[in-house]
Amino acid sequence: DKVTIMRDGQYITTLNFKDTSLDEMISLMVGRSLESQFPKREKNIGETVLEVKQISKKGKYKDVSFDLKRGEILGLAGLMGAGRTEVARGIFGADPIDSGEIILENEVLNLKTPIDAIKKGIAYLTEDRKRDGLLLNLSVEDNIMISNPNSYSNSLKICDFSKSKNLCNNFVKSMNIKTPNLKQEIKNLSGGNQQKVIIARWLCEDKKILLIDEPTRGIDVGAKREVYNLMNNLVANGMSIIMISSELPEVLGMSDRVVIMREGNVTGIVPVEELNQEKIMYYATLEKK
């Protein structure tokens, strides 16, 4: 019947539910007007950088094919059990493919482990960051630097703690990561700030492809927009993103094209301008011929 809005530990206002709107509530929650939930970007999509050709994994997906272009956000949509996450794990070498080809900039990759993928410039943000992405009892600094020893080691491969601290402070500032200090345990940060820490981890060293699974799951509306802005900045600087999302507005708001899957098969690859939620659901329930 009534909605009370709080922000940063303070009471903001109480509204009659029937007299307000979602946009007004979001604006009061984040302290600023959100003209659009999904920030616009100038698209500068280039040549194909990644080709996935008829990859299969027994019991998971079969003959999955699509391409990814430089500066593109490629959405991966489908119902639960469609095989989206499994395909991402195959591209990342976490669950190596049984057959097919993954081609990065005309090089056929042989990805047996995530280390192989990382060396080729492929990064992956998992859908369950607490279980698979974060070291919860370690600090913000440790979580950023854990995968990037070359970024803060000297010529003798000895850790340069000053270099590590400076690099992490730059990320905290540029990505607006809210933390008291770099030694704060990551488990004490909000979900949105945890997600930004993982993104920072992959930006320490040059990456060409970012696989991001459920980018805004479990984070508040203000942090969602910050993550979307980060994604837009990454593709504007030449990175390419494959985004898996169960939220159809997010798929439609952020993607350039959408690959739609059903039960391990691709049923459609459609420019986002030709899609709406109903059409995505049509493809997500379509039997492959």
HELIX and SHEET records of a PDB file:
HELIX    1   1 PHE A   17  ASP A   19  5                                   3    
HELIX    2   2 LEU A   22  VAL A   30  1                                   9    
HELIX    3   3 ARG A   84  ILE A   91  1                                   8    
HELIX    4   4 PRO A  114  LYS A  119  1                                   6    
HELIX    5   5 ARG A  129  GLY A  133  3                                   5    
HELIX    6   6 VAL A  140  MET A  145  1                                   6    
HELIX    7   7 PRO A  149  SER A  151  5                                   3    
HELIX    8   8 PHE A  161  SER A  174  1                                  14    
HELIX    9   9 ILE A  186  ASN A  188  5                                   3    
HELIX   10  10 GLY A  191  LEU A  203  1                                  13    
HELIX   11  11 VAL A  221  ALA A  236  1                                  16    
HELIX   12  12 LEU A  248  MET A  254  1                                   7    
HELIX   13  13 VAL A  272  GLU A  274  5                                   3    
HELIX   14  14 GLN A  277  ALA A  284  1                                   8    
SHEET    1   A 2 LYS A   2  ARG A   7  0                                        
SHEET    2   A 2 GLN A  10  ASN A  16 -1                                        
SHEET    1   B 4 TYR A  61  LYS A  69  0                                        
SHEET    2   B 4 THR A  48  LYS A  57 -1                                        
SHEET    3   B 4 SER A  99  LEU A 104 -1                                        
SHEET    4   B 4 GLU A 107  VAL A 108 -1                                        
SHEET    1   C 6 ILE A 122  LEU A 125  0                                        
SHEET    2   C 6 ILE A 209  ASP A 213  1                                        
SHEET    3   C 6 SER A 240  ILE A 244  1                                        
SHEET    4   C 6 ILE A  73  GLY A  78  1                                        
SHEET    5   C 6 ARG A 257  ARG A 262  1                                        
SHEET    6   C 6 ASN A 265  PRO A 271 -1                                        
END                                                                             
